[in-house]
């Protein structure tokens, strides 16, 4: 296989500098905004949507369908980007995302709504990965940390703008505008990519990992179905749940076998030889479970328990997003300035654990300012670790593998996000159903169809019935936060073993060669931390001004 060379290191260091990167970065931020908005924009609108369409029992699928589809696509986009270049893939992912938005805008029932979300996920899975990988094409790891921090801040900003937009649309022009808003943003992102992205077009021959993709898709879907349906749609010991567990187990094993035999695996098993990759990936998975498990149902909780409308419930998430943005921007700037980063994932796990514990103590009488301070702590915990873990992964591999490594890391984090939303949703729904059944007073039929309850409908119920529903919502959700704390404690122990390898300061410096050089010179790194590809080692100088690896250029680059 022929690899394209990396862009010249001087592209960043010389006159172009920031001016070269800024227009590219602007387009990437729009794509990140699109992808992250659609993970949160339905959170405040969801109670009204499912009440209108009559599908509370399918509510979690509106979120989970997007996450499952995007999770499956992430390693595909990452691998193909390394093999054939990223510009065409980036524009294609944006186009698919817009198709899903159009389908969602016209959806008339829950089935079409969920289909639309799945189509959006097929495109959205590429937006996050390709944005992070394209920055890696134009900026070395140490400088990249500043841009990644801003990306994390945009993700945080969209997390509050999304619920606010969703709430405002629901209260005014209608929730369908949560889909229509993507059209102008998507067109703008495509235009920016078409005009400003000038990336290497690789001349590699693609050997697509068909069996890897098929086995992964079946395994991931089965895992999410078990988490979503178990205890809600079906009993845990029901035949369908048992069969799904068997299918998930078998196809996970077949996926590993397929990757072992594939010429171009979408998730190479060699990635797992890097200790930092393994530790950072597990930590990212845990953050995904905690963050998306909380953010998927907090707006619903706030509307039902505090009695606020959808817009106000979105505003109440601002402290969480402020914490996330502060953590992400601070870690990015400090990593670029000092090169020290090990304390960041440690602080992230501590903040997450404290935030989850505080949320587990909420009652219906908790003052709003106290609740929002708890959300700030949770957001700070997420922000401290979210983007720096991606940088740790990218710093562990050569730039020619950055897409594959980044995609693999995000793949497992999105598994966590999918599982987080599904597990929290399944536990919450099961708890809520049991509590409402147990606590609803005689004559509770006045509440109507519990499957079609909306926050507005609850506010109009008699006091006795409304108090039962509000108390049930609180008592159903808060214990779920406590069940996530042991997982975060395990994550804290794991990140203590991350090795703080210096962040690379040039584009063409090969991460595979780095541990070898450090071991010879007695530096920080040690053999075994990163897999070594002897074909990738430099035979000449590795300073910032050295040229790209000529042994891997093949027929050379073509610019897209």
N, C-alpha and C positions, 0 to 999 in steps of 0.2 A: 504494500500500500504506500502511496505517495502522500507525504504531508506537506502542506503549505507552510512557508516560513512565517514567523511572527512579524508584525509591523516593526519597522526600524525603531529602536529605542529612542533615537533622537527626535522622533515625531513629537514626543511629549516634552522633552527636555529643552528643545531649542525654541526658535521664535514663535512657532505656533502656540506652544504652551497651553495655557488655559483657554485661549481664543479658539484653538483647534478642538478642544473637548466640549466647550460650553454648548454649541448648537446641537451636538450629538446628545449631550446629557439632557438637554431640554426635551428632546423627543423621547428619550428613555423614561423620563419622569412622567410624561403624559401616559405612556404605556403602563408604567407602574401604578399610576393613579387609576386607570381603567380597571386593571386586574384587582387591585385592593379595594376599590369602591364596591365592586360586585361581590366581595366577600362580606360586606357590612351593610350595604344600602337597604337590604330587605329586613334587617333585624328589627327596626321600629315599625315597618309597614307590615310585617309578617302576620301579627295577630288579626289585623283587619283583612288582609288578603285571604287567609285561610278561612276566616269567618264568612267572607263574601262568597267564596268558591265552595264552602262546605267541606273542608278537609283538614280539620285540626289534627286528626290521627295521622296525616301524611306531612305534617308541618316540617319535620326535621329533614325531609327529602329535598325541600327547596334549597336548603344550604348544602346538604350532603351530596346531592347530584353534581353540583358545581365542583366540590372538592374532590370527589371520586374521579371525575373526568379529567380535571387538571392534574391530579396526582399521576394518573396513568400516562399522560402525555409528557410530563416533565422530562424523564430520562430519554424519551424519543427526541424531543427538541434539543436536549443537551448534546446527545451523541451526533445527531445529524448536523448540528451547528459546527462541531469540531471537524466533521468530515467534508462538508460541502460549503461551509460559510454560513453566516447568520443573517445577512440582510434580507434575502428572499424569504427565509423562514419567518423572520420577524414580521414582515408585511403580510405573509400568509396567515399567521396566527391572529393578527389584528383583524383581517377580513373574516375569518371564521367567527371570531368573537362578535363582530357586528351582525352576522347572520343570526346568531343565537339571540341577540338583542331584538331583532325584528320579529322573530318568532314569538318571543316573550311578550312583546308589545301587543300582539294580536291574540294572546292566549285567552281562551274562554272557560277553561276548566283546569283542575290541578294537574291532570295528565300532561297537557300541553305546556303548562308552566314549568313542570319538572323537566320535560324534554328540552325546553328552551334553555334552562339552566345547565343541562348537560352539554348542549352545543356550545354555550359560552365557555364552559370549562375546557372543552377541546382546544379552544383558542387561548383562553386565559392561562393554561398551563405553560404556554410558550412565552408569555409576556414577562413574567417574573424571571424565568431562567435566562432568556435571551438578553434581557436588560442587564442583568448582573454579569453575564458573560461578555457582552459587548463592551462594557466598561473595562473588563479585564483585557480586551484587545488594544485599548488605547492608554491605559494608565498602569504603572507598576503597583505591586501590592501595597506598599507603604503609603503612596499618594492616593491609592484607590480607597483607602479606609475613609478619607474625607467624603468622597462621593457616595460610598456605601452608607455612611452615617446619614447623609441627606436623604438617600433613598428610604432608609428606615423611618426618617421623620415624615416623608411624604406618605408612607404607609400608615403612620400614626395619624397624620392629618386626615387622610381619607377615612380612617376608622371613625372619626367624629363627623366629618362632612357627610359620609355615607348615611349614617343613621339620621342626621339632620335633614338631608335631602329626602330620604325615604319617608320620614315623618311629615315633612312639608308637602311632598307630593300627595301623601295619603289624605292630609287634611284639606288640600286645595284642589289642584288640577287632576288628581287621581294617581294611584300607585303605578299605573302603566308607564308614567314618565320616568320611573326608575330604570326602565329599559331604553326609552327614547333618548335620554340624556347621553347615552353612550355613542349615539350616531355622530354628532359633531365632534366629540372628543376623539373618537376613533378615526374619523377622516383627517383631523388635524395631525394625529400621530403618524398615520400613513404618509401624509405629505412631508412631514419632518424627516421621516426615515428615507423617503425616496430622494429628497434633495440633499440631505446632509450626511447620511451614512456612507462612508467610503471604506469598506472593509475588504480584507483579502478574500478572493473567491478560490476555494481549494480545488485542486484537480484530482482529488482522491476518487477511487472507484469504490462505490458504496456497496457493502455486503450487508444488507439489512437483516437484523436479528429477528426474524419472523417468529420463531418459536419462543424466544425470550419475551417478545411483546405479548403474544397470546397467553402464555402461562402467567405472566405478570398481571395482565388485565383480569383474568379469571380469579387469580388469588386475591388481588386487591378488592375486587367487587364482592367476593364471598366474605372477606373479613369485615367489610363495612356492613353487609347485609346481616351478618351475625350480630354485630354491635347495635344495629338499628332495630332489628326485629325481635331480638331476644328479650323476653320479659314483657313485651308490649303487644306486637302483632301475634306472636306465637310464644308458647311456654318454652323455657330453656331446654326442657327434655323432649320437645316435640320432634317428630321425624324430620321436618324441614330444617330446623336449626342444627340438628345432629349431622344431617347430610351436608349442610353448608360448612360446618366445621371440618368435616372430612375433606370436602373439596378444597377448602382453603389450605389445609395441611398438605394435601397431595400436590397441588399446583404450586405451592411455595417451594416444595422440594424439587419439582420438575423445573421451576424457574432457575434455581441454583444450578441444576444439571445443565440446562440450556446455556446459561452464561459460562459455565466451565468449558463447554464444547464450541461455543460460537467463535467465529473468526473476529468479529467486531461486536462484542457484547454491549448492550446498552448500559449495563452496570457491571463493569469489569470486576471480577473478584479480587484482582490485584489491588484495588483501592483499599481493601480492608487490611492490607499489610501495614498501612500507616496508622499508628496509634492515635495521632491527633485527629485523623479523619473519623475513626470509630468513635472516639470520645465526643468530638464536636457534633457528630451526627446524632448520637443518642441524646445528647443534651438538647439539640434542636428539636428532636421529636417530642421530648418532654415539654418544652416551651410551647410547641404547637398544640399539644393536648390541653395544657392549662389555659392558653390564650383563647383558642377558638371554642373550647368548652364553656368558658365564661362569657365571651362576647356574643355567642349565638343566642343566649337566653336571658342575659341581664336586661336588655331593653324590655322584653316581655314581662319580666319580673317587676321592673320599675313601673310599668304602666298598670299592671294589675294590683300591686301592693300599695303604691303611693297614690294611685288615682290620677296621675298626670297623663296628658295626651302624648301622642307619638313624637311630636316635635320636642316637647320638654324632656321626654325620656332620652332623646338623643343629646340634648344639651347637658344632661346629667352625666354623660360619659366623658365630658371634656376633661375632668381631672385625670382620668385614666390615660387619655391621649397626651395630655401635657407631660405626664410622667414618662410615657413611652418615647415621645419626641426628645425630651431632655436626656434620657439615657442613650438613645441612638446617636444623637449629634455629639454628645460629650465623648462617648467612646470612640467615635470616628476621628474626632479632632485629636484626642489624646494619643491614640494609636499612631497617627501620622506624625505627631510631634515627638513622642518619647520612644516609640517602638515597643512599649510595654503593654501587655494586654491580658496576661493570665488572670489578673484579679477581676476582670470584667465578667466572664461567665460565672465565677464564684459569687460575685455580688448579685448576678442575675438570679441564681438559684435561691439565695437567701431572701431577696426581695419577693420572689414568687411565693415562697413558702409562707412568709409573713402575710402577704396579701391574701392568699387563699384562706389562711386561718382566720384573719379578720372578717372576710366575707362569710365564713361559716358561722359567725356569731351574730349575724343580722337578725333582727326581729321586725315585726310590723311597726313597732314604736321607735325604732332607731332614727335619731335625727338625720336629716338629709345631709348636713355638713359632715357628720361622722361617716355616713355611707360614702360620700364622695372622697373623703380623705383615704378611705380604704381602697377605693378605685385608683387613686394616685399611686399608692404603694405597689399595687399589682402592675400598673402600667410601667412604672420605673423598673421593676424586675424584668419585664419583657424587653424593654428597651436596652438594658445593659448587656443582654446576651444575644439579641436577635441577629444583628448584622455582623458582629465580631466573630461569631461562630462560622459564618460563611467565609470570612477572610482567613480564618485559621485553616479551613479546608483548602482554599485556593493557594495558600502559601505552602501547602504540603506537596504540590504537584507541579510539573512543568506547565508552562502556559499553553502548550498544544493540547493538554488534557483538561483545561479549565472548565470547558462546557460540560464535559462528562462528569467531572468531580462535583461541580456546583449543582448539576441536576440531580446527582445521586443524593447529595446532602439534602437538597430541598425535597426530593422524593420522599425520604423518610420523615422529614418534618411535616410534609403534607399528609402522610399516613397518620401522623400524630394529630394533625388538625382534623382530618376526617374522623378518626377515632374519638377525638375529644368532643366534637359536636355530636357524634352519634351516641357515645357512651353517656355524656351528660344528658342528652336529650332522652335517651332510653330510660335512664334512672329517674330523671325528672318526671317524665310522662307516667311511668309506672307508679311513682310515689303520689303524684297528683291524682291519678285515677283512684287509687286506694283511699286516699284521704278524703276526697269528695264523696266517695261511696259510704265511708264510715261516718262522716260528720254532717252530711246534708240532712237537715231536719225534715220531719214529716211534712208533706206538702211542698217539698223542694222542687216539684215539677214546675213551679212558677218561674224557675230559672231558665226554662226552655231547654233546647237541645244543647247539652254541654259540649258537644262536638263543634258547635258553631258560635261559641262564646267569643265576644270581642270586648276590649276594654270599655268601650262606650256602653255596651249592653250591661256589663257588670255594674257600672256606675248608676244605672237606672233601676237596679234590683232593690227589693226591700232590704233594710239594714241587716236583719238576721241572716238572710241568705248571702248577701254581699260579704259580711264578716267571715262566714265559713269559707267562701271562695278565696278571699284575700289571705286568710290564715293558712289555707291549704297550699296556695302558691308559695308562700314563704317557707313553710315547713317541708315542702317537697324539694325545693332547690338548695337551700343553704347547707344541708348535710352532704350534698354531692361535692361541694367545694372541699370539705374536710377529707373526703375519700381520696383526693388527688395529692394531699400533702406527703404521704409516704413516697410516692413516685418522685416528687421534687427532692426529697432528702437523698434518695438514691442518686439523682442527678448531681447533687452537691458533692457527694463522695467521688463520683466519676470525674468531674471537671478538675478536681484537685490534682489529677494525674496528667493533665494536659501539659505538654512540653513547650515552653516558650522559645520557639525557634525564631530568630530575627526575621522581620518582614523584609522581603526582597525589595530593593530600591531601583531596579531596572527591569524593563520589559523582557529583555532577552536572557536574563539570568535564569538558569535551569534549576528548578527545585530538586530534581532528581540528583543533580550533582552536588547540591548544597550540603547534605549530611556527609557525603564522602569527603569533601574538602574540610569540613569542620572536624571530622574524626581524625584526619591526618594532621591538622594543625592544632588539635587540642581545644577546639572551640566548643560552643554550647551544645551543638547537636551531637547525636550518637548514632552509630549504625543500627539499622533495624527500624528506625522511626518512620522512614519513608522508603517505599520500594525503589530499587535502583535499576534503571534501564541503561546499560552500558553504551547502547547505541546513541543515547541522547546526550552523553557527556561532552562538554566542550574540550577541544584539543588546544585551544588558544586562550587568550585573555578573557576574563569574565567581567571586566569593568563596564561601566554604563555606556561607554562609547563603542564597545565592540559590536561587530556585525552579527546578523542573524546566523543561525546554524545552517551552513551551506549543505551539510550532509542530508538535510531533510527538505530542501526546497524543491526537488524534483524539477518540473518544468517551470517553476517560479509562480509568483502570484499574479492574479488578474484582479483588477479592482471592480467591485460590483457597482 
